Amino acid sequence: MPSPFDPASLTYDSRGLIPAVAQDHVSGELLMLAWMNAASVAETLRTGRVVYWSRSRGAFWRKGDDSGHIQELVEMRLDCDRDALLLLVRQTGPACHTNRRSCFYTAVRDGAEVEILQPES
């Protein structure tokens, strides 16, 4: 029988944060990287809506509350050191605040930066 998960069992940095990578659960596309604390991890698991910790605002950031671009949690995975999270999500609309599907829209090719995703209309 699996043991219950405790967000306090994760390894957080000196600010009490852990990096969380959001990935589309169907396509495998990497969508974004953000930060979570123990309370936002617990809230995400409780509600099924991804909640990050905004370092700039010093407050919860429930993905999609302002933009409508909601992330629904499908599965949360822990890395081997328990110091990073992979969030498999169902993404509604763009994940990036620039209105792109992914925050990873710039590539370095042949020593130059190339924009590989355009904003969605």
N, CA, C and O atoms as a Tinker XYZ file with bonds, in Angstrom:
   484  protein
     1  N      0.848000   -1.183000    0.000000    73     2
     2  CA     0.000000    0.000000    0.000000    64     1     3
     3  C      0.893000    1.247000    0.000000    63     2     4     5
     4  O      1.806000    1.345000    0.820000    81     3
     5  N      0.643000    2.203000   -0.911000    73     3     6
     6  CA     1.467000    3.411000   -0.961000    64     5     7
     7  C      1.303000    4.250000    0.311000    63     6     8     9
     8  O      0.236000    4.281000    0.924000    81     7
     9  N      2.387000    4.924000    0.684000    73     7    10
    10  CA     2.319000    5.785000    1.864000    64     9    11
    11  C      1.798000    7.158000    1.461000    63    10    12    13
    12  O      2.001000    7.587000    0.325000    81    11
    13  N      1.128000    7.851000    2.381000    73    11    14
    14  CA     0.599000    9.179000    2.058000    64    13    15
    15  C      1.731000   10.166000    1.767000    63    14    16    17
    16  O      2.806000   10.087000    2.362000    81    15
    17  N      1.476000   11.089000    0.849000    73    15    18
    18  CA     2.479000   12.081000    0.484000    64    17    19
    19  C      2.371000   13.297000    1.391000    63    18    20    21
    20  O      1.274000   13.775000    1.679000    81    19
    21  N      3.512000   13.790000    1.836000    73    19    22
    22  CA     3.585000   14.988000    2.672000    64    21    23
    23  C      4.457000   16.018000    1.961000    63    22    24    25
    24  O      5.648000   15.771000    1.770000    81    23
    25  N      3.901000   17.172000    1.559000    73    23    26
    26  CA     4.705000   18.191000    0.886000    64    25    27
    27  C      5.939000   18.621000    1.683000    63    26    28    29
    28  O      6.922000   19.074000    1.096000    81    27
    29  N      5.899000   18.486000    2.992000    73    27    30
    30  CA     7.051000   18.849000    3.827000    64    29    31
    31  C      8.224000   17.895000    3.609000    63    30    32    33
    32  O      9.348000   18.193000    4.014000    81    31
    33  N      7.970000   16.752000    2.973000    73    31    34
    34  CA     9.041000   15.781000    2.733000    64    33    35
    35  C      9.926000   16.162000    1.554000    63    34    36    37
    36  O     10.952000   15.524000    1.316000    81    35
    37  N      9.533000   17.206000    0.809000    73    35    38
    38  CA    10.338000   17.663000   -0.323000    64    37    39
    39  C     11.516000   18.490000    0.175000    63    38    40    41
    40  O     11.516000   18.966000    1.310000    81    39
    41  N     12.520000   18.657000   -0.682000    73    39    42
    42  CA    13.690000   19.467000   -0.338000    64    41    43
    43  C     13.531000   20.835000   -0.989000    63    42    44    45
    44  O     13.589000   20.969000   -2.211000    81    43
    45  N     13.331000   21.841000   -0.152000    73    43    46
    46  CA    13.134000   23.214000   -0.607000    64    45    47
    47  C     14.441000   23.988000   -0.461000    63    46    48    49
    48  O     15.306000   23.617000    0.332000    81    47
    49  N     14.577000   25.073000   -1.237000    73    47    50
    50  CA    15.777000   25.899000   -1.125000    64    49    51
    51  C     15.687000   26.787000    0.123000    63    50    52    53
    52  O     14.747000   26.660000    0.907000    81    51
    53  N     16.651000   27.674000    0.305000    73    51    54
    54  CA    16.709000   28.504000    1.509000    64    53    55
    55  C     15.518000   29.458000    1.622000    63    54    56    57
    56  O     15.237000   29.973000    2.704000    81    55
    57  N     14.818000   29.696000    0.509000    73    55    58
    58  CA    13.627000   30.551000    0.525000    64    57    59
    59  C     12.348000   29.732000    0.706000    63    58    60    61
    60  O     11.246000   30.280000    0.697000    81    59
    61  N     12.505000   28.413000    0.872000    73    59    62
    62  CA    11.338000   27.546000    1.025000    64    61    63
    63  C     10.665000   27.205000   -0.281000    63    62    64    65
    64  O      9.479000   26.878000   -0.302000    81    63
    65  N     11.421000   27.278000   -1.397000    73    63    66
    66  CA    10.847000   27.053000   -2.721000    64    65    67
    67  C     11.464000   25.849000   -3.413000    63    66    68    69
    68  O     12.585000   25.439000   -3.111000    81    67
    69  N     10.707000   25.297000   -4.344000    73    67    70
    70  CA    11.145000   24.163000   -5.157000    64    69    71
    71  C     10.764000   24.452000   -6.610000    63    70    72    73
    72  O      9.650000   24.911000   -6.866000    81    71
    73  N     11.666000   24.195000   -7.572000    73    71    74
    74  CA    11.304000   24.430000   -8.977000    64    73    75
    75  C     10.297000   23.384000   -9.461000    63    74    76    77
    76  O     10.369000   22.206000   -9.109000    81    75
    77  N      9.353000   23.863000  -10.286000    73    75    78
    78  CA     8.323000   22.985000  -10.834000    64    77    79
    79  C      8.228000   23.227000  -12.338000    63    78    80    81
    80  O      7.965000   24.344000  -12.784000    81    79
    81  N      8.446000   22.172000  -13.106000    73    79    82
    82  CA     8.350000   22.241000  -14.563000    64    81    83
    83  C      6.979000   21.716000  -14.961000    63    82    84    85
    84  O      6.585000   20.619000  -14.565000    81    83
    85  N      6.251000   22.511000  -15.751000    73    83    86
    86  CA     4.950000   22.082000  -16.259000    64    85    87
    87  C      5.127000   21.516000  -17.658000    63    86    88    89
    88  O      5.776000   22.120000  -18.511000    81    87
    89  N      4.538000   20.345000  -17.878000    73    87    90
    90  CA     4.639000   19.641000  -19.149000    64    89    91
    91  C      3.241000   19.203000  -19.562000    63    90    92    93
    92  O      2.463000   18.734000  -18.732000    81    91
    93  N      2.921000   19.357000  -20.853000    73    91    94
    94  CA     1.635000   18.897000  -21.352000    64    93    95
    95  C      1.555000   17.379000  -21.209000    63    94    96    97
    96  O      2.440000   16.662000  -21.676000    81    95
    97  N      0.515000   16.898000  -20.575000    73    95    98
    98  CA     0.422000   15.465000  -20.263000    64    97    99
    99  C      0.207000   14.596000  -21.498000    63    98   100   101
   100  O      0.469000   13.395000  -21.440000    81    99
   101  N     -0.260000   15.158000  -22.614000    73    99   102
   102  CA    -0.483000   14.379000  -23.826000    64   101   103
   103  C      0.713000   14.472000  -24.770000    63   102   104   105
   104  O      1.274000   13.454000  -25.175000    81   103
   105  N      1.100000   15.700000  -25.119000    73   103   106
   106  CA     2.141000   15.895000  -26.133000    64   105   107
   107  C      3.557000   15.793000  -25.578000    63   106   108   109
   108  O      4.500000   15.536000  -26.326000    81   107
   109  N      3.715000   15.994000  -24.256000    73   107   110
   110  CA     5.045000   16.003000  -23.660000    64   109   111
   111  C      5.754000   17.340000  -23.813000    63   110   112   113
   112  O      6.896000   17.486000  -23.377000    81   111
   113  N      5.090000   18.325000  -24.429000    73   111   114
   114  CA     5.694000   19.638000  -24.627000    64   113   115
   115  C      5.981000   20.301000  -23.279000    63   114   116   117
   116  O      5.135000   20.312000  -22.384000    81   115
   117  N      7.206000   20.861000  -23.149000    73   115   118
   118  CA     7.549000   21.606000  -21.949000    64   117   119
   119  C      6.897000   22.979000  -22.046000    63   118   120   121
   120  O      7.072000   23.689000  -23.036000    81   119
   121  N      6.148000   23.345000  -21.020000    73   119   122
   122  CA     5.379000   24.573000  -21.067000    64   121   123
   123  C      6.023000   25.719000  -20.299000    63   122   124   125
   124  O      6.094000   26.841000  -20.799000    81   123
   125  N      6.488000   25.441000  -19.096000    73   123   126
   126  CA     7.025000   26.523000  -18.280000    64   125   127
   127  C      7.740000   25.973000  -17.051000    63   126   128   129
   128  O      7.627000   24.796000  -16.708000    81   127
   129  N      8.475000   26.863000  -16.405000    73   127   130
   130  CA     9.114000   26.583000  -15.122000    64   129   131
   131  C      8.660000   27.667000  -14.158000    63   130   132   133
   132  O      8.680000   28.850000  -14.496000    81   131
   133  N      8.259000   27.273000  -12.982000    73   131   134
   134  CA     7.880000   28.231000  -11.949000    64   133   135
   135  C      8.287000   27.641000  -10.602000    63   134   136   137
   136  O      8.931000   26.593000  -10.545000    81   135
   137  N      7.916000   28.308000   -9.537000    73   135   138
   138  CA     8.320000   27.909000   -8.185000    64   137   139
   139  C      7.106000   27.591000   -7.342000    63   138   140   141
   140  O      6.039000   28.180000   -7.517000    81   139
   141  N      7.278000   26.655000   -6.425000    73   139   142
   142  CA     6.214000   26.295000   -5.492000    64   141   143
   143  C      6.812000   26.256000   -4.089000    63   142   144   145
   144  O      8.017000   26.069000   -3.920000    81   143
   145  N      5.955000   26.435000   -3.088000    73   143   146
   146  CA     6.345000   26.181000   -1.706000    64   145   147
   147  C      5.454000   25.048000   -1.194000    63   146   148   149
   148  O      4.595000   24.555000   -1.925000    81   147
   149  N      5.652000   24.642000    0.044000    73   147   150
   150  CA     4.893000   23.502000    0.569000    64   149   151
   151  C      3.392000   23.761000    0.525000    63   150   152   153
   152  O      2.612000   22.858000    0.224000    81   151
   153  N      2.988000   24.994000    0.825000    73   151   154
   154  CA     1.557000   25.315000    0.834000    64   153   155
   155  C      0.975000   25.275000   -0.578000    63   154   156   157
   156  O     -0.148000   24.806000   -0.762000    81   155
   157  N      1.718000   25.758000   -1.582000    73   155   158
   158  CA     1.184000   25.730000   -2.953000    64   157   159
   159  C      1.151000   24.302000   -3.497000    63   158   160   161
   160  O      0.260000   23.956000   -4.274000    81   159
   161  N      2.114000   23.473000   -3.094000    73   159   162
   162  CA     2.074000   22.049000   -3.470000    64   161   163
   163  C      0.819000   21.413000   -2.889000    63   162   164   165
   164  O      0.088000   20.716000   -3.593000    81   163
   165  N      0.570000   21.650000   -1.609000    73   163   166
   166  CA    -0.604000   21.075000   -0.942000    64   165   167
   167  C     -1.903000   21.570000   -1.588000    63   166   168   169
   168  O     -2.827000   20.784000   -1.797000    81   167
   169  N     -1.978000   22.861000   -1.904000    73   167   170
   170  CA    -3.184000   23.435000   -2.522000    64   169   171
   171  C     -3.410000   22.863000   -3.920000    63   170   172   173
   172  O     -4.545000   22.590000   -4.309000    81   171
   173  N     -2.328000   22.686000   -4.669000    73   171   174
   174  CA    -2.431000   22.087000   -6.000000    64   173   175
   175  C     -2.995000   20.675000   -5.910000    63   174   176   177
   176  O     -3.887000   20.307000   -6.674000    81   175
   177  N     -2.476000   19.892000   -4.981000    73   175   178
   178  CA    -2.944000   18.514000   -4.823000    64   177   179
   179  C     -4.387000   18.473000   -4.313000    63   178   180   181
   180  O     -5.156000   17.589000   -4.692000    81   179
   181  N     -4.747000   19.413000   -3.468000    73   179   182
   182  CA    -6.095000   19.450000   -2.896000    64   181   183
   183  C     -7.137000   19.823000   -3.949000    63   182   184   185
   184  O     -8.219000   19.237000   -3.983000    81   183
   185  N     -6.816000   20.802000   -4.815000    73   183   186
   186  CA    -7.816000   21.339000   -5.740000    64   185   187
   187  C     -7.726000   20.784000   -7.158000    63   186   188   189
   188  O     -8.716000   20.789000   -7.890000    81   187
   189  N     -6.535000   20.301000   -7.554000    73   187   190
   190  CA    -6.346000   19.841000   -8.927000    64   189   191
   191  C     -6.023000   20.969000   -9.894000    63   190   192   193
   192  O     -5.786000   20.716000  -11.075000    81   191
   193  N     -6.010000   22.204000   -9.420000    73   191   194
   194  CA    -5.581000   23.372000  -10.204000    64   193   195
   195  C     -4.179000   23.740000   -9.748000    63   194   196   197
   196  O     -3.912000   23.801000   -8.548000    81   195
   197  N     -3.279000   23.987000  -10.699000    73   195   198
   198  CA    -1.899000   24.270000  -10.333000    64   197   199
   199  C     -1.791000   25.662000   -9.714000    63   198   200   201
   200  O     -2.277000   26.653000  -10.259000    81   199
   201  N     -1.134000   25.697000   -8.549000    73   199   202
   202  CA    -0.901000   26.929000   -7.807000    64   201   203
   203  C      0.599000   27.060000   -7.595000    63   202   204   205
   204  O      1.222000   26.185000   -6.994000    81   203
   205  N      1.174000   28.134000   -8.081000    73   203   206
   206  CA     2.598000   28.400000   -7.897000    64   205   207
   207  C      2.780000   29.442000   -6.801000    63   206   208   209
   208  O      1.805000   30.005000   -6.301000    81   207
   209  N      4.030000   29.696000   -6.430000    73   207   210
   210  CA     4.368000   30.778000   -5.529000    64   209   211
   211  C      5.049000   31.858000   -6.359000    63   210   212   213
   212  O      6.088000   31.605000   -6.970000    81   211
   213  N      4.485000   33.043000   -6.388000    73   211   214
   214  CA     5.055000   34.152000   -7.137000    64   213   215
   215  C      6.129000   34.819000   -6.289000    63   214   216   217
   216  O      5.836000   35.407000   -5.247000    81   215
   217  N      7.364000   34.725000   -6.740000    73   215   218
   218  CA     8.462000   35.353000   -6.002000    64   217   219
   219  C      8.349000   36.866000   -6.044000    63   218   220   221
   220  O      8.675000   37.530000   -5.060000    81   219
   221  N      7.896000   37.428000   -7.156000    73   219   222
   222  CA     7.806000   38.887000   -7.267000    64   221   223
   223  C      6.663000   39.459000   -6.415000    63   222   224   225
   224  O      6.796000   40.538000   -5.837000    81   223
   225  N      5.554000   38.736000   -6.342000    73   223   226
   226  CA     4.399000   39.210000   -5.563000    64   225   227
   227  C      4.437000   38.739000   -4.105000    63   226   228   229
   228  O      3.785000   39.318000   -3.237000    81   227
   229  N      5.215000   37.677000   -3.854000    73   227   230
   230  CA     5.233000   37.105000   -2.510000    64   229   231
   231  C      3.885000   36.534000   -2.119000    63   230   232   233
   232  O      3.450000   36.663000   -0.974000    81   231
   233  N      3.218000   35.893000   -3.092000    73   231   234
   234  CA     1.868000   35.370000   -2.862000    64   233   235
   235  C      1.605000   34.200000   -3.802000    63   234   236   237
   236  O      2.344000   33.961000   -4.757000    81   235
   237  N      0.511000   33.468000   -3.495000    73   235   238
   238  CA     0.093000   32.399000   -4.390000    64   237   239
   239  C     -0.232000   32.964000   -5.767000    63   238   240   241
   240  O     -0.705000   34.092000   -5.903000    81   239
   241  N      0.034000   32.148000   -6.783000    73   239   242
   242  CA    -0.298000   32.488000   -8.169000    64   241   243
   243  C     -1.019000   31.276000   -8.735000    63   242   244   245
   244  O     -0.392000   30.312000   -9.173000    81   243
   245  N     -2.340000   31.337000   -8.722000    73   243   246
   246  CA    -3.149000   30.240000   -9.258000    64   245   247
   247  C     -3.206000   30.428000  -10.761000    63   246   248   249
   248  O     -3.854000   31.350000  -11.256000    81   247
   249  N     -2.525000   29.550000  -11.484000    73   247   250
   250  CA    -2.384000   29.678000  -12.931000    64   249   251
   251  C     -3.752000   29.778000  -13.582000    63   250   252   253
   252  O     -4.594000   28.894000  -13.423000    81   251
   253  N     -3.968000   30.874000  -14.323000    73   251   254
   254  CA    -5.198000   31.061000  -15.070000    64   253   255
   255  C     -6.218000   31.962000  -14.413000    63   254   256   257
   256  O     -7.211000   32.306000  -15.053000    81   255
   257  N     -6.023000   32.368000  -13.156000    73   255   258
   258  CA    -7.015000   33.225000  -12.512000    64   257   259
   259  C     -7.193000   34.542000  -13.257000    63   258   260   261
   260  O     -8.317000   35.026000  -13.391000    81   259
   261  N     -6.111000   35.123000  -13.738000    73   259   262
   262  CA    -6.213000   36.391000  -14.465000    64   261   263
   263  C     -6.422000   36.180000  -15.967000    63   262   264   265
   264  O     -7.219000   36.879000  -16.591000    81   263
   265  N     -5.705000   35.216000  -16.539000    73   263   266
   266  CA    -5.708000   35.031000  -17.994000    64   265   267
   267  C     -6.767000   34.058000  -18.499000    63   266   268   269
   268  O     -7.144000   34.108000  -19.670000    81   267
   269  N     -7.248000   33.181000  -17.635000    73   267   270
   270  CA    -8.142000   32.115000  -18.074000    64   269   271
   271  C     -7.391000   30.917000  -18.625000    63   270   272   273
   272  O     -8.006000   29.928000  -19.025000    81   271
   273  N     -6.051000   30.996000  -18.651000    73   271   274
   274  CA    -5.209000   29.911000  -19.178000    64   273   275
   275  C     -4.850000   28.957000  -18.043000    63   274   276   277
   276  O     -3.738000   28.981000  -17.516000    81   275
   277  N     -5.790000   28.143000  -17.692000    73   275   278
   278  CA    -5.731000   27.275000  -16.515000    64   277   279
   279  C     -4.843000   26.063000  -16.750000    63   278   280   281
   280  O     -4.774000   25.525000  -17.855000    81   279
   281  N     -4.167000   25.648000  -15.688000    73   279   282
   282  CA    -3.442000   24.378000  -15.696000    64   281   283
   283  C     -4.135000   23.447000  -14.705000    63   282   284   285
   284  O     -4.223000   23.741000  -13.513000    81   283
   285  N     -4.621000   22.329000  -15.217000    73   283   286
   286  CA    -5.198000   21.295000  -14.365000    64   285   287
   287  C     -4.145000   20.211000  -14.170000    63   286   288   289
   288  O     -3.548000   19.733000  -15.135000    81   287
   289  N     -3.925000   19.834000  -12.943000    73   287   290
   290  CA    -2.930000   18.814000  -12.638000    64   289   291
   291  C     -3.445000   17.434000  -13.026000    63   290   292   293
   292  O     -4.539000   17.034000  -12.626000    81   291
   293  N     -2.654000   16.715000  -13.803000    73   291   294
   294  CA    -2.953000   15.327000  -14.132000    64   293   295
   295  C     -2.138000   14.423000  -13.208000    63   294   296   297
   296  O     -2.650000   13.444000  -12.665000    81   295
   297  N     -0.856000   14.772000  -13.041000    73   295   298
   298  CA     0.018000   13.988000  -12.161000    64   297   299
   299  C      1.198000   14.853000  -11.731000    63   298   300   301
   300  O      1.719000   15.643000  -12.519000    81   299
   301  N      1.607000   14.699000  -10.490000    73   299   302
   302  CA     2.808000   15.359000   -9.976000    64   301   303
   303  C      3.877000   14.289000   -9.795000    63   302   304   305
   304  O      3.622000   13.231000   -9.220000    81   303
   305  N      5.080000   14.577000  -10.295000    73   303   306
   306  CA     6.203000   13.652000  -10.146000    64   305   307
   307  C      7.348000   14.347000   -9.422000    63   306   308   309
   308  O      7.565000   15.548000   -9.584000    81   307
   309  N      8.068000   13.581000   -8.629000    73   307   310
   310  CA     9.206000   14.078000   -7.863000    64   309   311
   311  C     10.480000   13.538000   -8.476000    63   310   312   313
   312  O     10.512000   12.397000   -8.935000    81   311
   313  N     11.535000   14.345000   -8.490000    73   311   314
   314  CA    12.807000   13.812000   -8.978000    64   313   315
   315  C     13.475000   13.002000   -7.866000    63   314   316   317
   316  O     12.994000   12.972000   -6.734000    81   315
   317  N     14.578000   12.353000   -8.199000    73   315   318
   318  CA    15.229000   11.411000   -7.291000    64   317   319
   319  C     15.738000   12.069000   -6.004000    63   318   320   321
   320  O     15.817000   11.411000   -4.966000    81   319
   321  N     16.083000   13.352000   -6.061000    73   319   322
   322  CA    16.566000   14.054000   -4.868000    64   321   323
   323  C     15.443000   14.775000   -4.134000    63   322   324   325
   324  O     15.677000   15.391000   -3.095000    81   323
   325  N     14.235000   14.704000   -4.661000    73   323   326
   326  CA    13.058000   15.353000   -4.080000    64   325   327
   327  C     13.217000   16.870000   -4.007000    63   326   328   329
   328  O     12.648000   17.525000   -3.134000    81   327
   329  N     14.025000   17.437000   -4.969000    73   327   330
   330  CA    14.239000   18.886000   -4.964000    64   329   331
   331  C     13.773000   19.555000   -6.252000    63   330   332   333
   332  O     14.133000   20.700000   -6.526000    81   331
   333  N     12.978000   18.846000   -7.038000    73   331   334
   334  CA    12.372000   19.406000   -8.251000    64   333   335
   335  C     11.096000   18.624000   -8.553000    63   334   336   337
   336  O     10.992000   17.433000   -8.260000    81   335
   337  N     10.143000   19.313000   -9.139000    73   335   338
   338  CA     8.860000   18.700000   -9.468000    64   337   339
   339  C      8.608000   18.754000  -10.967000    63   338   340   341
   340  O      9.003000   19.700000  -11.648000    81   339
   341  N      7.948000   17.726000  -11.458000    73   339   342
   342  CA     7.429000   17.701000  -12.822000    64   341   343
   343  C      5.917000   17.641000  -12.695000    63   342   344   345
   344  O      5.371000   16.715000  -12.095000    81   343
   345  N      5.243000   18.635000  -13.265000    73   343   346
   346  CA     3.790000   18.677000  -13.229000    64   345   347
   347  C      3.258000   18.329000  -14.607000    63   346   348   349
   348  O      3.451000   19.085000  -15.559000    81   347
   349  N      2.601000   17.209000  -14.717000    73   347   350
   350  CA     1.934000   16.843000  -15.961000    64   349   351
   351  C      0.564000   17.502000  -15.906000    63   350   352   353
   352  O     -0.238000   17.224000  -15.014000    81   351
   353  N      0.305000   18.390000  -16.884000    73   351   354
   354  CA    -0.879000   19.235000  -16.807000    64   353   355
   355  C     -1.724000   19.168000  -18.069000    63   354   356   357
   356  O     -1.266000   18.783000  -19.145000    81   355
   357  N     -2.968000   19.557000  -17.888000    73   355   358
   358  CA    -3.886000   19.815000  -18.992000    64   357   359
   359  C     -3.938000   21.338000  -19.091000    63   358   360   361
   360  O     -4.526000   21.996000  -18.233000    81   359
   361  N     -3.331000   21.892000  -20.123000    73   359   362
   362  CA    -3.210000   23.333000  -20.293000    64   361   363
   363  C     -4.344000   23.874000  -21.144000    63   362   364   365
   364  O     -4.585000   23.383000  -22.247000    81   363
   365  N     -5.037000   24.877000  -20.641000    73   363   366
   366  CA    -6.057000   25.600000  -21.410000    64   365   367
   367  C     -5.431000   26.899000  -21.885000    63   366   368   369
   368  O     -5.064000   27.743000  -21.067000    81   367
   369  N     -5.302000   27.074000  -23.204000    73   367   370
   370  CA    -4.706000   28.285000  -23.756000    64   369   371
   371  C     -3.202000   28.295000  -23.587000    63   370   372   373
   372  O     -2.607000   27.284000  -23.214000    81   371
   373  N     -2.577000   29.451000  -23.864000    73   371   374
   374  CA    -1.120000   29.557000  -23.752000    64   373   375
   375  C     -0.668000   29.424000  -22.305000    63   374   376   377
   376  O     -1.389000   29.811000  -21.385000    81   375
   377  N      0.525000   28.876000  -22.105000    73   375   378
   378  CA     1.091000   28.772000  -20.763000    64   377   379
   379  C      1.897000   30.005000  -20.397000    63   378   380   381
   380  O      2.022000   30.336000  -19.218000    81   379
   381  N      2.444000   30.685000  -21.389000    73   379   382
   382  CA     3.354000   31.809000  -21.156000    64   381   383
   383  C      2.597000   33.136000  -21.075000    63   382   384   385
   384  O      1.599000   33.340000  -21.766000    81   383
   385  N      3.089000   34.031000  -20.220000    73   383   386
   386  CA     2.459000   35.353000  -20.106000    64   385   387
   387  C      2.623000   36.184000  -21.382000    63   386   388   389
   388  O      1.973000   37.219000  -21.529000    81   387
   389  N      3.484000   35.742000  -22.305000    73   387   390
   390  CA     3.644000   36.421000  -23.595000    64   389   391
   391  C      2.613000   35.939000  -24.615000    63   390   392   393
   392  O      2.664000   36.317000  -25.786000    81   391
   393  N      1.688000   35.111000  -24.166000    73   391   394
   394  CA     0.613000   34.540000  -24.980000    64   393   395
   395  C      1.113000   33.477000  -25.960000    63   394   396   397
   396  O      0.502000   33.245000  -27.003000    81   395
   397  N      2.230000   32.836000  -25.611000    73   395   398
   398  CA     2.735000   31.707000  -26.394000    64   397   399
   399  C      2.373000   30.416000  -25.673000    63   398   400   401
   400  O      2.180000   30.403000  -24.458000    81   399
   401  N      2.285000   29.348000  -26.424000    73   399   402
   402  CA     1.965000   28.040000  -25.847000    64   401   403
   403  C      2.961000   27.660000  -24.762000    63   402   404   405
   404  O      2.568000   27.108000  -23.735000    81   403
   405  N      4.239000   27.943000  -24.968000    73   403   406
   406  CA     5.307000   27.575000  -24.048000    64   405   407
   407  C      6.175000   28.789000  -23.748000    63   406   408   409
   408  O      6.349000   29.664000  -24.597000    81   407
   409  N      6.714000   28.835000  -22.544000    73   407   410
   410  CA     7.689000   29.878000  -22.193000    64   409   411
   411  C      9.027000   29.630000  -22.891000    63   410   412   413
   412  O      9.857000   30.535000  -22.970000    81   411
   413  N      9.240000   28.435000  -23.389000    73   411   414
   414  CA    10.489000   28.075000  -24.065000    64   413   415
   415  C     10.345000   28.342000  -25.569000    63   414   416   417
   416  O     10.344000   27.417000  -26.380000    81   415
   417  N     10.225000   29.616000  -25.917000    73   415   418
   418  CA     9.980000   29.991000  -27.312000    64   417   419
   419  C     11.207000   30.560000  -28.011000    63   418   420   421
   420  O     11.117000   30.993000  -29.160000    81   419
   421  N     12.343000   30.565000  -27.338000    73   419   422
   422  CA    13.576000   31.050000  -27.953000    64   421   423
   423  C     14.593000   29.911000  -27.979000    63   422   424   425
   424  O     14.849000   29.277000  -26.955000    81   423
   425  N     15.166000   29.658000  -29.145000    73   423   426
   426  CA    16.205000   28.638000  -29.315000    64   425   427
   427  C     17.516000   29.340000  -29.657000    63   426   428   429
   428  O     17.520000   30.450000  -30.187000    81   427
   429  N     18.620000   28.681000  -29.348000    73   427   430
   430  CA    19.932000   29.156000  -29.792000    64   429   431
   431  C     20.369000   28.199000  -30.888000    63   430   432   433
   432  O     20.613000   27.017000  -30.643000    81   431
   433  N     20.463000   28.725000  -32.094000    73   431   434
   434  CA    20.825000   27.917000  -33.256000    64   433   435
   435  C     21.969000   28.603000  -33.995000    63   434   436   437
   436  O     21.874000   29.774000  -34.363000    81   435
   437  N     23.038000   27.863000  -34.205000    73   435   438
   438  CA    24.213000   28.403000  -34.889000    64   437   439
   439  C     24.685000   29.703000  -34.238000    63   438   440   441
   440  O     25.093000   30.643000  -34.920000    81   439
   441  N     24.622000   29.738000  -32.895000    73   439   442
   442  CA    25.119000   30.887000  -32.147000    64   441   443
   443  C     24.197000   32.089000  -32.113000    63   442   444   445
   444  O     24.591000   33.144000  -31.617000    81   443
   445  N     22.991000   31.965000  -32.621000    73   443   446
   446  CA    22.051000   33.091000  -32.634000    64   445   447
   447  C     20.734000   32.695000  -31.973000    63   446   448   449
   448  O     20.321000   31.537000  -32.018000    81   447
   449  N     20.089000   33.678000  -31.362000    73   447   450
   450  CA    18.768000   33.453000  -30.794000    64   449   451
   451  C     17.723000   33.484000  -31.902000    63   450   452   453
   452  O     17.710000   34.375000  -32.753000    81   451
   453  N     16.844000   32.480000  -31.864000    73   451   454
   454  CA    15.793000   32.368000  -32.874000    64   453   455
   455  C     14.465000   32.161000  -32.152000    63   454   456   457
   456  O     14.337000   31.263000  -31.320000    81   455
   457  N     13.479000   32.995000  -32.473000    73   455   458
   458  CA    12.143000   32.837000  -31.910000    64   457   459
   459  C     11.445000   31.720000  -32.668000    63   458   460   461
   460  O     11.262000   31.800000  -33.882000    81   459
   461  N     11.055000   30.669000  -31.937000    73   459   462
   462  CA    10.480000   29.489000  -32.594000    64   461   463
   463  C      8.976000   29.338000  -32.380000    63   462   464   465
   464  O      8.350000   28.470000  -32.988000    81   463
   465  N      8.394000   30.171000  -31.527000    73   463   466
   466  CA     6.943000   30.164000  -31.322000    64   465   467
   467  C      6.435000   31.594000  -31.374000    63   466   468   469
   468  O      7.018000   32.488000  -30.761000    81   467
   469  N      5.370000   31.806000  -32.091000    73   467   470
   470  CA     4.733000   33.126000  -32.169000    64   469   471
   471  C      3.618000   33.197000  -31.129000    63   470   472   473
   472  O      3.058000   32.169000  -30.750000    81   471
   473  N      3.295000   34.405000  -30.667000    73   471   474
   474  CA     2.139000   34.532000  -29.761000    64   473   475
   475  C      0.868000   34.023000  -30.439000    63   474   476   477
   476  O      0.697000   34.153000  -31.651000    81   475
   477  N     -0.018000   33.441000  -29.629000    73   475   478
   478  CA    -1.303000   32.989000  -30.151000    64   477   479
   479  C     -2.215000   34.187000  -30.286000    63   478   480   481
   480  O     -2.110000   35.142000  -29.516000    81   479
   481  N     -3.115000   34.145000  -31.266000    73   479   482
   482  CA    -4.014000   35.293000  -31.459000    64   481   483
   483  C     -5.221000   35.205000  -30.570000    63   482   484
   484  O     -6.078000   36.087000  -30.605000    81   483
